[in-house]
């Protein structure tokens, strides 16, 4: 085991300016090559996470249209900003993998890679001659990561899936929305991006094993599985009680007050997740006697009686605007927040301080903005090394030598 007790990121840099200068050259995955054969969200998001950490990610796209996300709006002078948001720091080559010559070029490219990332339906890559057994025989160190709806094997393996259907299948829609209301999906594509996060974490772990052993592996990342994985509180509630968790709107099944509350000019969120915070809430609303009320003596009891508690508190909150209550709660250390739109949160001073919103140039020269990597390393924001690529922009650069070796025209 390596002793890192005395390690400090700052110790490897002379000063903050040097640290920022060196971040482009000293990223954890620098020197790792990833071949991405993916469309839309889960796989491209995983590839971008690896690219943000320094990996050389080469995206293989079909010559006719490429990644289907390229057609998704908003379109800025012919280029999709949705696509740009998931494909920075990558290079793009075009290959028709159904063409034997192009498939062979892909295999030769993968021969020199550390990671192959794909999110096709199970069986597609095998039919193209690009399955794990064939590629690992040529490159034993290869980490081959497959993202799919239900996994590579099993009774549902051949079923397709999108974020909506996985949210429905996984139980998420059963606990999302207001009690008695119609099924509602989370507004953020939770299943897609959770799969990308799990895949990226698994790849980095597998890379370490491959570096030490010289042997790669096949990672099977199922969107259904990862979505159940992040539902640990809900699955454990079922295992422990035998009862299905229910939808509660913004409320919490085991904590109160812990939800969105109506006030005079709208709503705000407030979470008094322990007895000390509950006492502060009682004092702020002018009812310190509630601390001794047997209905609200513990978090469990407050959760059990939270409907009447919410009604009581909202009658008070509706007398003032949300900003007043947020100021009062912040002054006492009670976690609270406005119900922001994206335009509001992206303009928040904390977002600006963390340097999360970054300038971005599109291949057509349009200048826009994007949300960058959210993790700061050594006090510095992760840089955007490369703008998102045009379709096939790097084909000659990357495939030229391979084509020349086969005496094929560029």
Buried (B, 14 or more C-beta within 10 A) or exposed (E): EEEEEEEEEEEEBEEEEEBBEBBEEBBEBEEBBBBBBBBBBBBBBBBBBBBBBBBBBBBBBBBEEBBEBBEBEEEBEEBBBBBBBBBBBBBBBBBBBEEEEBBBBBBBBBEEBBBBBBBBBBEBBEEBBBBBEBBBEEBEBBBBBBBBBBBBEEEBBEBEBBBBBBBBBBBBBBBBBEEEEEEBBBEEBBBBBBBBBBBBEBBBEBBEEBEEEEEBBBBBBBBBBBBBEBBEEBBEBEEEEEEEBEBBEEBBBEBBBBBBBBBEEEBBBBBBBEBEBBBBBBBBBEBEEBBEBEEBBEBEBBBBBBEEBBEBBEEBBEEBBBEBBBEBBEEBEBEBBBEEEEEEEBEBEEBEEBBBBBEBEBBEEBEBEBEBBEEEBBEBBBBBBBBBBBBBBBBEEBBEEBBEEEEEEE
